[in-house]
Amino acid sequence: MFSSHILSEVQALCNRVCVIDKGHLVAEDTIENLNRKLHIKPKLIIKVRETTKISAGELEGIDGVDEVEVKDNEIAIICDGNRKLQIMEDKNMGIVIEDFRTIEPSVEDVFVKLLEGEK
């Protein structure tokens, strides 16, 4: 057992987590299962040469895409983890992808989502 308020340590060291709020057990499971139960999804960040050829509306229509933000030459897509590659392949539509990365959900995301329901 390991107890910490430093959530990055918990993420690095633990397979299962318990979230306790004001002495009450709020959740206990693996980080992956908590992400799934709370509908917390990864964010796909795609850097493109130019964004004028693609709109947020086009991407939001793709199965598995929850939210899209287009800013300058960067597209941020919150989507199902198993759809990231298909999204990039389906919507390449003549745009040049210069780089991409994924921001995976964290223990902190789980903690915030669980406790925002408490307010």
N, C-alpha and C positions, 0 to 999 in steps of 0.2 A: 504494500500500500504506500502511496505517495500523496502528500497533501501540499498544495501550493496555490497561491493567488496569482502566480506568474504563469499565465496561460500558455505562453510559448514553451515553457518547460514541460508543462502537462502534455502539450502536443508532441513534443520530441520524445518523451519518455513512456507514455502510457498507451495501452491498447484500448482500455475501457476508461470511461470517466463517470464521475458522479458530480452533479451540480447541486449544491446546497445553498438555499437562500433563507436567511433568518432562522437557521436551525432545522429547516424542513428539506427533505430530499425532493428535488424537483425533477431530476432525470438521472437515469443510470443506463449506459449502453456503450457500444463502440462509437467512435466519432462518426464513422461512415453511416451507421444506422441512425444516429441522431440527425445527421444531415438529411437523410432520406425522409425520416418521419416529419421533420420540420420544413421540408421542401426548400432546403438551402442548396443552391446549385453553384457550380463553378462559373467564373467569368472568363470568357475568351477575349483576349485583346489582340486585334489584328491591325498592324500598321500597313497602310496602303500608300501607293505613290500619290493618288488623288482620290478624294471622296465624292466628287461631283457625279460620278457614274453610278453611285449606289445610294439608296435612301434607307432610312430606318424602317419605313413601312414595308419595303420589299423583304427585308430580313425578318421582321416581326411575323410575317406570314409563313415562315418555315416551321414545320413540326418540331417541337422541342425547344423553341426559342421563347423565352419569357419577356425579355426586355432588351432593347437596343439603344445605344447612345452613339451618335456619330459626331465627332469633334475634330476639326482640322483633318489630319490624315490618320486618325485613329478611330477604330470601330470597337466598342465594348459590347459584348453580347453575353447576357446571362442565359444559360441554356443547360439542357440535360447533358451530363458528362459524357454519355455514350454517343452523342450527336455532334461533337465538336468537329471531327474530321469531315463528316458529311456536310456540315454547314459550310465549311471552307471550300469543299469541292463543288457543292451545289451552287453557291453564290459567287464563284470566282468571276463570272460574267464580264470578262474582259478587263477587270481591274488587276493591277500588279500588286501582289502581296509581298511586301518587303521583309516583314518579320511578324511573328506571332508568339504569344505566350499565354499560359493559363494561370489564373489565380484560383487555387483550390480553396474550398471552404475550410475554415479553421475552428478550433475549439472556441475562440473568442466569438466567432459568428454564432455558434450554437448557444453560448452563454447569453449573448445579447438577445437573441431571438426568444429564448426561454424566459428571460426576465422582463422583456418588453410586454409580455402578456400579463405580468403581475401588476402592472401599473394601471 
